[in-house]
Amino acid sequence: MSPPQLPNHHHMVVLQGDFLRIPEFDIPEPYTLKKTVYPQTTLANLHERIYDASILVLCAFPIDATALSEEKSPHLKLIVLVASGTDCVDLEVCRKRGIAVTNCPGANIAAVSEHAMGLYFTTRRRLVDMHAQTRAGEWQKKILMFRYLDKHGDPPLTCEDEVVGVIGNGGVGKRIANLARGLGMKVLISGRKNFGSSIGPEGEDRTPFDTVIKESTVLFLAVPLHETTRNLISTPELEVMSHHAVLINVSRGGVVDEEALVKALRENKIAGAATDVCLKEPAGPNNSPLLAEGTEDLNLVVTPHLAWLSQKTAQGYSKLFKDAVEGWLTGNRYNVVV
């Protein structure tokens, strides 16, 4: 493949330098590269920062049609997402303008899948509440065991009693499934919503989505956010889930209807939930139903979109970042989203 027809000099603008490692690039002749690194960026200063950029680098920052207009980013040729998700960038506008987009898939698989399993144990065993009650001196006042029985008076399930449903069978979903099997759990890989049984691209059996929703005692979500997955889990799904079920979301905010989830937890429709992602981020009591006043006593754990955080992820992202920029300049293979 011959190198793309590009200007010789490029200005790389990094919007979120605090969150990534910037590698040393081997820039082939005749290209030259200037780097401007901003530790963090806000919507208020976005447009002035991207105006001169031909290469834009970010982790998770909203780049909408306005930012991608020729008026705001006239020189832009490449967007590098140092993350696996791409939903923060308007890809359709990029296609129309011929702006290449690349991401860094696979680097976070180990960290995110392990975080998901940690959220499962935390929720199933109600570890956060146990810790809080013990620190508050409640153990000395009463027998706490009864606080951790379900609405039928039953204690928590153990791994060998769990039926795990995995929705999303990419790298993270596959590793969650393998970790679950290693713990003795029965695993169901979900087919797409509104489809029946199927065979996946690698020959694995898929269980119908509706069956997975009804039979799972643990439901892991590991899907990208797009129109077919928005509010994938909402009132109809929560109504038919097992009362033993815990819902674990390490995909994207918007995949779960947050208000419906809080209602289901309040009504003891399901046993608990944990999420690393929220519809509005950064999330807090003022903008998220999951953290609003009155949710403190629910079996609901929220972590701040840091499931990816690990040394292995950082190293992987740095390598893929380097490969993407050098590959784009030379016309060699790199991960192409658009």
C-alpha positions in Angstrom: 0.0 0.0 0.0 1.4 3.4 -0.9 1.5 6.2 1.6 -1.5 8.5 1.6 -1.2 11.9 -0.1 -0.7 14.1 2.9 0.9 17.4 3.7 4.5 17.0 4.9 4.1 18.7 8.2 1.5 17.7 10.9 0.4 19.2 14.1 -0.7 16.7 16.7 -3.0 18.1 19.4 -3.5 15.9 22.4 -6.6 16.9 24.3 -6.3 14.7 27.4 -2.6 14.3 28.1 -3.1 13.5 31.7 -4.7 10.2 30.9 -2.3 8.6 28.4 1.3 7.9 27.7 2.6 9.7 24.6 5.1 7.5 22.8 8.2 8.5 20.9 7.2 8.4 17.2 9.4 7.2 14.4 8.2 9.7 11.7 9.3 8.7 8.2 10.7 11.3 5.8 9.4 13.6 4.4 7.0 14.1 7.3 7.5 16.2 10.4 5.4 16.3 13.5 4.8 19.1 16.0 3.1 18.0 19.3 0.9 20.1 21.5 -0.2 18.4 24.7 -3.0 19.7 26.9 -3.3 17.9 30.2 -7.1 18.3 30.1 -9.6 20.1 27.8 -13.1 21.5 28.3 -15.9 22.2 25.9 -15.2 25.9 26.4 -11.6 25.7 24.9 -12.1 22.8 22.5 -12.6 24.8 19.3 -9.6 27.1 19.7 -7.3 24.1 20.5 -8.3 22.0 17.5 -8.2 24.7 14.9 -4.6 24.0 13.8 -4.7 20.3 14.4 -4.1 17.8 11.5 -4.0 14.9 14.0 -6.3 15.0 17.0 -5.7 12.6 20.0 -8.2 12.0 22.8 -9.4 9.3 25.2 -13.1 10.1 25.7 -14.2 13.6 24.8 -17.3 14.7 22.8 -16.2 15.6 19.2 -19.5 16.6 17.5 -20.5 17.8 14.1 -19.7 21.4 15.0 -16.2 20.6 16.2 -15.7 18.5 13.0 -16.8 21.3 10.7 -14.3 22.8 8.3 -14.8 26.1 10.1 -13.6 24.7 13.4 -11.1 22.1 12.4 -10.1 22.9 8.8 -6.8 21.0 8.8 -8.0 17.8 10.5 -7.0 14.5 8.8 -6.8 11.9 11.6 -8.4 11.3 14.9 -6.8 8.8 17.3 -9.0 7.5 20.1 -6.7 6.1 22.8 -9.6 3.9 24.0 -11.7 1.2 22.6 -15.0 3.1 22.4 -15.8 5.4 19.5 -19.2 6.7 20.4 -17.8 10.1 21.5 -16.9 11.1 17.9 -19.4 11.8 15.1 -18.2 9.1 12.7 -20.6 10.0 10.0 -19.2 13.5 9.7 -15.7 12.1 9.6 -16.7 9.8 6.7 -18.1 12.8 4.8 -15.0 14.9 5.3 -12.6 12.0 4.7 -11.1 12.3 8.3 -9.6 9.0 9.3 -10.5 7.6 12.7 -8.6 4.9 14.6 -9.0 3.4 18.1 -7.1 1.1 20.4 -9.1 -2.1 20.8 -8.1 -5.0 22.9 -5.6 -3.2 25.2 -8.1 -3.0 28.1 -9.6 -6.5 27.9 -7.8 -7.9 31.0 -8.5 -4.8 33.2 -12.2 -4.4 32.2 -13.1 -8.1 32.5 -11.4 -8.3 35.9 -13.1 -5.1 37.1 -16.4 -6.7 36.0 -15.8 -9.8 38.1 -14.9 -7.5 41.0 -18.2 -5.7 40.6 -20.0 -9.0 40.6 -18.5 -10.1 43.9 -19.0 -6.7 45.4 -22.6 -6.7 44.5 -23.5 -10.3 45.2 -21.8 -10.2 48.6 -22.8 -6.6 49.3 -19.3 -5.9 50.4 -19.5 -2.1 50.3 -22.5 -2.1 52.7 -20.9 -4.7 54.9 -17.8 -2.5 55.2 -19.8 0.6 56.0 -21.9 -1.1 58.6 -18.9 -2.6 60.3 -17.0 0.7 60.3 -20.1 2.4 61.8 -20.1 0.0 64.7 -23.3 -1.8 63.8 -21.7 -5.2 64.2 -21.4 -4.5 67.9 -25.0 -3.6 68.2 -26.8 -6.4 66.3 -26.4 -9.5 64.2 -25.8 -8.2 60.7 -26.4 -11.5 58.8 -30.1 -10.8 58.5 -29.4 -7.6 56.6 -27.8 -9.6 53.8 -30.6 -12.1 53.2 -32.8 -11.5 50.1 -36.5 -10.6 50.1 -37.4 -14.3 50.6 -34.9 -14.7 53.5 -32.4 -16.5 51.4 -28.6 -15.9 51.6 -26.5 -15.1 48.5 -25.7 -17.5 45.8 -22.2 -18.9 45.3 -20.4 -19.2 42.0 -21.5 -22.7 41.2 -25.1 -21.8 41.7 -24.9 -18.8 39.3 -26.1 -18.7 35.7 -24.1 -16.0 33.9 -25.5 -14.2 30.9 -23.0 -12.4 28.8 -24.4 -9.8 26.4 -21.6 -8.7 24.0 -19.1 -11.3 22.8 -16.1 -9.2 21.9 -12.8 -9.4 23.7 -14.1 -8.3 27.1 -17.2 -10.5 26.8 -15.2 -13.5 25.9 -12.8 -13.1 28.8 -15.6 -12.5 31.3 -17.2 -15.8 30.1 -13.9 -17.6 30.5 -13.3 -16.2 34.0 -16.9 -17.1 34.9 -16.4 -20.7 33.7 -13.2 -20.9 35.7 -15.2 -20.1 38.8 -17.7 -22.9 38.1 -20.5 -20.7 36.7 -22.8 -21.8 34.0 -22.4 -19.4 31.1 -24.9 -18.3 28.4 -23.7 -16.2 25.5 -26.6 -14.0 24.4 -27.7 -13.7 20.8 -28.9 -10.3 19.5 -32.1 -8.8 20.9 -35.2 -9.8 18.8 -33.3 -12.7 17.2 -33.6 -16.4 18.1 -30.9 -19.0 18.7 -27.8 -18.6 16.5 -24.3 -19.7 15.9 -21.6 -17.0 16.5 -18.9 -16.2 14.0 -16.5 -18.5 15.8 -19.0 -21.4 16.0 -20.1 -20.9 19.6 -23.8 -21.4 20.4 -25.8 -18.2 21.2 -28.8 -18.4 23.5 -31.7 -16.2 22.6 -31.6 -12.8 24.3 -35.0 -13.2 26.0 -33.9 -16.6 27.4 -30.7 -15.1 28.8 -32.6 -12.3 30.4 -35.0 -14.7 32.1 -32.5 -17.4 33.2 -29.4 -15.4 34.3 -28.6 -14.8 37.9 -25.7 -12.6 36.8 -26.0 -10.5 33.7 -22.8 -8.9 32.3 -23.1 -6.1 29.6 -20.1 -5.6 27.4 -21.5 -4.0 24.2 -20.7 -0.8 22.3 -23.3 2.0 22.4 -25.3 2.6 19.2 -28.9 2.8 18.3 -29.5 -0.9 18.6 -28.1 -1.1 22.1 -29.4 2.1 23.6 -31.7 1.2 26.6 -31.0 -2.4 25.8 -31.9 -3.2 29.4 -35.1 -1.3 30.5 -38.3 -2.0 32.3 -39.5 -5.0 30.1 -36.2 -6.8 30.7 -35.9 -5.9 34.4 -39.5 -7.1 35.0 -38.7 -10.7 33.8 -35.3 -11.1 35.4 -34.7 -13.4 38.3 -35.1 -11.9 41.7 -31.6 -13.3 42.3 -30.2 -11.4 39.4 -27.3 -8.9 39.6 -26.7 -6.6 36.6 -23.1 -5.7 35.8 -22.4 -3.0 33.2 -18.9 -2.4 31.9 -20.0 -1.2 28.4 -21.4 2.3 28.0 -23.8 4.5 29.8 -27.0 4.5 27.8 -27.1 0.8 27.4 -29.1 0.6 30.6 -32.2 2.7 31.3 -30.9 4.2 34.6 -34.3 5.3 35.9 -35.8 1.9 35.2 -32.9 0.2 37.0 -33.3 2.4 40.1 -37.0 1.6 40.2 -36.3 -2.2 39.8 -33.9 -2.1 42.7 -36.2 -0.1 44.9 -39.0 -2.6 44.3 -36.6 -5.6 44.8 -37.2 -6.9 41.3 -33.5 -7.8 41.1 -30.9 -8.4 43.8 -28.4 -5.7 42.8 -26.5 -3.9 40.2 -23.1 -2.4 39.5 -21.9 -0.1 36.8 -18.6 1.5 35.7 -20.4 3.8 33.3 -23.2 6.3 33.4 -25.3 8.1 30.8 -23.9 11.5 31.8 -20.2 11.6 32.8 -18.7 12.6 35.1 -21.6 11.5 37.1 -22.8 12.8 40.5 -26.0 13.2 42.5 -27.0 16.2 40.5 -27.1 14.5 37.1 -27.4 10.7 37.5 -30.5 8.8 38.8 -28.0 6.1 40.0 -26.5 8.6 42.5 -29.5 10.7 43.3 -30.8 11.2 46.8 -32.6 8.2 48.0 -30.3 5.6 46.3 -27.9 5.3 49.2 -29.5 2.1 50.6 -29.9 0.3 47.3 -27.6 -2.6 46.5 -26.0 -0.5 43.7 -22.3 0.1 43.2 -21.0 2.8 40.8 -17.4 3.2 39.9 -16.0 6.2 37.9 -15.4 4.7 34.4 -12.0 3.4 35.5 -12.5 -0.3 34.7 -9.7 0.1 32.1 -7.2 1.4 34.5 -4.1 -0.8 34.7 -0.4 -0.9 33.8 -1.2 -3.4 31.0 -3.8 -1.2 29.5 -1.6 1.9 29.5 1.2 0.0 27.8 -1.1 -1.4 25.2 -2.7 1.9 24.5 0.7 3.6 24.0 1.8 0.9 21.5 -1.4 1.1 19.6 -1.3 4.9 19.6 2.2 4.8 18.1 1.3 2.1 15.6 -1.8 4.1 14.4 0.0 7.4 13.8 3.0 5.7 12.1 0.8 3.4 10.1 -1.4 6.2 8.9 1.6 8.3 7.7 3.3 5.4 5.9 0.1 3.7 4.5 0.9 0.5 6.5 -1.8 -1.4 8.3 -3.4 0.2 11.3 -6.8 -0.2 13.0 -9.3 1.8 10.9 -12.7 2.8 12.3 -13.4 5.2 9.5 
